Amino acid sequence: MNARRLSQSFFALAALAAAVASGWAETRTIVPLQIIQTTEPQFPVSLDTLTVSNGEACVLINVDADGKLADWLVLSYTFKAFADESVRMLREWRYEPARLNGERIGVRVPVTFTFETKGKVISAIPTDYYEFFVRSWRGQYVIFQVCRPQELDQPLQVLNTVRPRYAGAGKQPGGANSRVLLDFYVDETGRPRMPVVMNATDNLLAAAAVSALEQWRFAVPTRGSTPVAVHAQQEFVFSD
């Protein structure tokens, strides 16, 4: 079959992150990520015996500046088989990276797969996931794999931290009390995933903060005693 392109709107968050981390000009020309669908998703055979005729899955993906699928995280699904098929497709498809002012950038994007026995539709959620993804879908219960911090059994606990290290010579960039705010996810094993920069006073410090956060480890987050992923933020303050 011929490849089809799905124009993908991405998080304003990811666009902002790329702009801040790369230090580009305030006037931005953004070309969205393009998903090249090289194969068609299949309705899971395992659900035929359950008389299931439709369902959804939402997967957060991180596509780097080279157009490679760097990471993914299942956000929700009506049946796990839908999530498995969605991930299988995302791993097989190709990507044309987003561009900011002509430069390739990495982005973090939620992709929703809608499955029907009489055809499939694949769409993107271009804004906040929690606002647009309802807790029921055509009468089916949606299983959320990611929750907010306030939904956890207990506050998110850091087990191991690593201080950001700036490798440049001379005075630290950004001046005294420079700040970097990161938005990220902690998965079911306590590992931070897909950090993006929400705000930063210096792009070099932003890179140092991301590098440090990726080495942090958290206690396994749970909701109802079940391990879950959680959406979180962390601010780093740099002082001379």
N, C-alpha and C positions, 0 to 999 in steps of 0.2 A: 504494500500500500504506500501511497505517497505520504510523506511527513506533513503534518499540519501544525501550524503555529498557534499557540494560545497566548494572546497578549495578556500580560500579568501586571496588575497594579500591585505595588508593594507598600508596606507600612510606611507612613510618614516618619515613624521612628527610625526605620532603617535608612531612609534617605537622609535624615538629619544626622544620624550616626556617621554615615560616610562623609558628609560634608564637614563635620567637626573634626573627625579623626584625620582627614586628609588635608585640612587647612585650606580648602579652596575658597574662591570668592563668594560673596554673599549672593550675587546673582547666579542662579543655578539653572541649567538646562538639563532636564532629566529624561532619559530614555529608559522605559521600564524593562524589566527582565522579560525575556521571551522564552517560553517553554515549547520545545519542539517535540510533539508527540509522535514518536516513531512506531508505537504499537497501541492497540486499543485495549482499555481495561476490560476484564471479563467479569461477569456476574459469578460470584463464588459458587462452585458446584456443591460445596458442603452445606449450603443453605437451602438447597432444593427440597430436602427432606423435611425442613422446618416450615415449609409453605411461606417463606419470606419473599416478598416481591419487590421490595425497595429498601433503601437505607442510605446512610451517609457515613463519611469519615473525614476528619480534618487533620492534616499533617502540617507541622511547621517545618519549613526547609531553609537551609542556609546554602546559597549558591555563591561561590567565591568569584573573584575578579577574573579568573580564568575560565569561568563557565562550568566549573565542576561542582557536583553536589557534595558539599563538605560535611553536612550533618543533617539529621532530621529527627523530629520528635513528634510522636503521635499525640494530638491534643484531645481527641474524642472520637467516638464511633457509636453506632447503634448495635453493630455486631463486630466482633474482633476480625472476622474474615474479611470485612470491608476494609479495615485498617491494613491488614496484611496485603491485600491486593493493591491498595493505594501506594504503599511503600514499594511494592514490587514494580509498579509502573514508574514511580519517581526515580528509581534506581536505573531503569532502562532508558528513560527519555534523555534527550540532550537539551542543553541550555545555552542561550545567548545572553551573556551577562548584561546587567543594567549599566548604564553610562551616566556619569555626572560631569557636565561640561566637557563631554567628549572622552573622558577617561573611564575605563572599566572600573566598576566597583562591586564589592560583595554586598548582598542584601539578604535579609531574613524575611521570609514570606509565608503566610498561612495559605494552604491550598485545600479547598473543599472538594471532595469527590461525592457526587450524587449518583447512586446506582439505581437503575430500573431494569426489570426483566425485559422491557420493550424499549431498550435504548438507554444510554448513559450520558450524563451531562457533567462536565468538569468545570468548576468555576473557582474564582478567587475571592477571598474576603480582604478588601483593601484597607480595613481599619481595625479598630479594637475588637479582638476576638470575642470577648465576654459580652459586648453590647449586641452583637449580631447573631451569635450562635445560641439558639434557644435550647431549653432543657428537654423539650420533647419535639419529636419530628414525625409528623404524620401518625401520631399515636404511639410511636415507639420511644422507649426510654433511651436517652443519650447517656452513655458512660463517659464521664469526663476523666481523662488521665492527668490533667493539670488543674491545680486549684490555686486560689489566692492564699496568701499567708494566714489570713484570719480564719481560714477553714481548717487549718491543721490542728491536730490533737494538742500540740504544744508549739511554741514559737520555734522558728528555724534556728538550729544551733550550729555554730561553726566549730569544727573539730581541729582544723589546722589552717593557719593563714600564712601567706608569704607576702612580705612587704615589696611594693613596687620598686624596681631599680632602674634609675635613669643612667644609661650607658654613656651619655655625652660628657665632654670635658668642660671644666669651668663651672660657672654658676648655673644652678638649676633653671631651666626655662620656665616661663610662666610667672615668675616672681613669687613673693611670699604668699602663703596660704592659697596656692593654686588648687583647684578642685576638678575632679573628674567623677561624673555620675554614670554608672553602668547599669544597664537593664539586661537581665539574663534569666535563665531557668536552672533550677536544681532538679536533677532527675531522681528516679526511684532508688538510686544507689548512693545519693549524696554528692554527685559530681556536678559542677557548674557547666552549663551548656549554652552555646550560642550567645555570648555577650555582645552587646552593641553599646555604643557611646551615646548617651542621652544629652550630655553637656560636658564641655571641657574647655579650660582656658588655654590649653596648649596641646597640639597633636602628638608631640613626643611623649608627654606625660600620659596622654590617653592610651597610647600603645603600651606603655609600661604598666598601666593599671590593668589593661586587658590581659597581658602576659601573666601578671601576678594572680589575678582572679582565677585564671584557668588552672592554677596549681592549688587552689583552696579545696578543702574537703568539708562537707557538712554531715551532720547526723542524718540518717535516712528519714525524710519527711513522711509522715503518715496522716491519713484521714480515716477515722473509724478503724484504727489499728491496721490499715492497709497501706503499704508503701505507694506513694504518689509522687508526681513531679509538681513543682511549685514555681510560680512566677515571682521574681524577687528583684530588688535593686540594691546597689551598694555604692556609697560615695567614698572616694579616696581624697584625703586632704594632704597636700604637699606643702611643707614649710621649709624655709631656708635654714 
